Amino acid sequence: MRFMVIVKANKDSEAGKLPEEKVLTEIAKFDDQLVRAGVMVVAEGLEASSKGARVKFEHSKRTVIDGPFAESKELIGGFWIWELKSKDEAIEWLKRAPFQDGEVEIRQLIEAEDFGSRLSERRQGEGLVWGAEVGGRAGDAGFPG
């Protein structure tokens, strides 16, 4: 099973301020443990929402909303993708993360086999799944890119 581990943004990350060197070193050590254990698939931090945009869909209308976004408690500051046997295992790993405050969410990813017969033969035959595999491009997943 794969899980997305979602690290919520905070006022510092939204201000574009990186954590202190000590914190970055602790996170790097934790990441190394995840890699050595074969857990980590990918890890990424995100820029402040001021560098982002949202696209709002209302029927055929598309509205672009440039950041920053006010509701920072709902914003994502970074994420990991982990490969584990269970949600409980993901929780145990996350408890070891070197965070002092904040909130981190764990969500199981939808895999190709979760779609069963609903996944078209074309997509199965071409190896295309809901999301591109690590190192792939958006176009590899059937999305423009």
N, C-alpha and C positions, 0 to 999 in steps of 0.2 A: 504494500500500500504506500501511496505517496501522500504526503501532507504538506500544505503550505503553512508556514509558521509566520504570522503577520505581526510585525513590530509596529505599534502605533507611533505616529509622529508626536512630537511635543513642541513647546514654544521655542526651544533651542534649535531643533531640526528645522522648524518652519522659518526661523531667522537665518538659516544657512550656516549655523554654527556647528562644527564637528565636536564630538565628545573629546574630553581631555585625553592626552596621550596614554595615560595609565588605563583608562577605560578601553581605548582602542586595542591596547596590548592584551588586555584580559579577553576581549571578544575574539581577537586573533587566536589566542590559545584555545578557547572554546571551539572555534571553527576547526582548528587542527585536530582536536579530539573527535569531532564529528566526521571529518575526512578519514582519519585513521580507522574509525569504527565502520566505515562504509555507509554512513547515514546520510551525509550531505550530498545532494545532487547539485544544488546551486544556492548561492547567497548573493543578495544585492541590496544596496542602500538606494534610496530615492532622493532626488533633489527636492527642495522646498516646493510647495504647491504653487508658489509665485512663478515658477518656471513651467507650470503645467497648464492644461486646459481640460474642460469637460465638453462633451457634446450631448446636448439634451434632445431626445427624440420624442416628438409629438406627432403621431401619424406620419405624414410625409414631410413634415417640417423638421429642419435640423438647426439647432441654435448652439453656437459656440460660446462658452463661458470661460474667459481667461482667468487663471489664478491670480492672486492667492484666494484660497477658500476659507471662509470664516470659521467653520466648525472643525477646528484642528483636532479635537478629541476623536473624530471619526477618520482622520487622515492616516495614511500608511507611510511610515518612515523607512521601511525596508522589509525584506522577507527572506526566508530560506525555503527551499524545497527539500524535504527529507524523505528517504525511503526506509520504512520501518514495517514491523509486523502488526502493530496495533496503535490505536490512539493512546492507550495507556503508556506504551513505550515512548511515544512522542512527548507525553506529559512529563515522564520521568527525565528525559533528556532536557526538556525545557526548564525544569526546576533547577538544573545545574548551570543555567545561563548566568552570566555575571551582571545581570541588571540589578540596580538598586531601587528603582521605582518605575512606574509605568504599567502598561498592560500589553500582553502579547496573546494573540488569538491563534488557535490551531484549527485548521480545516482540512478535511480529507479531500483529495482531488478526485474528480470523476475520471475513470479510466475507460479505455475503449471497450473493455469487456462488460462494463456497466450498462452499455447500450444494447448488448445482446443482438438480436436480429434487427433491431432498429438502425444499427450502423450499416449503411449501404454497402453492398458488395464492392462497389467501386472504391470507396474509402478504405475498406478492409484490404482489398487487393493492392492498393497503392501504399499501404502502410500509413495512411492519413488518419489521425485521431483528433479528438476534441482540441488538443493543444499540440504545438510543435514539440518534438523531442528536444532535449538539451542540445544546444549548438545549432538548432535549426533556424529557419527564417519563418516569418509570419506566413509567407506563401506556401511553405511546406505543410501547413495545417489546413490548407484550403481557403485561407484568407488572403486578400490582396497584400502584396508586400514586395 
